[in-house]
Amino acid sequence: MKGSSKSRQLTDDEESEGLALLIPDIQETARIVSVAVHRILDKSSKLFWLLCSLLCIIAILFFVSRNGNKWSK
């Protein structure tokens, strides 16, 4: 029984050691994901403002076409 318990303890220690060795990989993966998400959000933000600008231009052109040249009088 004692041998089995000791053997189990070594396995737990080895498992903990193995998990500890994975921490740098996990941290690097988290950093890569964070950079990717920030890039996507940045591009999404730029796309959003571009679409807003285009919609404003379309609205102005529509308004001008409907009202003709009334502003110059």
N, C-alpha and C positions, 0 to 999 in steps of 0.2 A: 504494500500500500504506500509506504513512504517513498519508494522509488518511483511509483506512478505519479505521486504528488509532486516530487522534485522534477520529474520529466515534464509535467504540465507547466510548472513554474518557468522552466527554461523556454518552453514554447511561447508562453506569454511575454517573457522578456524579449525574445527574438522578434515576436510580433510587434511589440512596442518600438523596438529598435528599427524594424523595417518601416513602420509608419513614420517614425521620426525622419528617416531618410527620404521619404516622399514629400515632406513639408516644403523644401525648396521648389520642387516641381509644381506643387499645388499653388504656391505663391506666384510662380512665373506664369502659370496658366491663368490665374486670376488677373494678373497684370495685362496679359495679352487680351483677355476678354474685355477688360476695362477700356483699353485703348481702342479696340474695335467698336465698342458701344459708343464711345465719345465721338469717333469719326462718323459713325452712322447718324448720330444725333446732330452733329455739326452739318452734315450734308442735308439732312432732313430740314433743318432750320433754314438753310440757304434756299432750298427748294421751296419751302413754305413762303418766304419773303418774295421770291421770284414770282410765284403764282399770284400772290397778293398784288404785286406791282402790275402784272399782266391784266388781272381783273380790273384794277383801277383804270388802266389805259383803255381797256375795252368799254368800260362804263362811260368814260369821258367821250370816246369816239361815238358811242351810241347816242349820248346826250346831244353832242354837237350835230350829228346827222339828223336827229329828230327836230332840233330847234333851228336848223339852218345857220345863217350867219347873223343872228340877232345881236350878238355881242358887239359887233363892229359899228352899230348904229348909235 
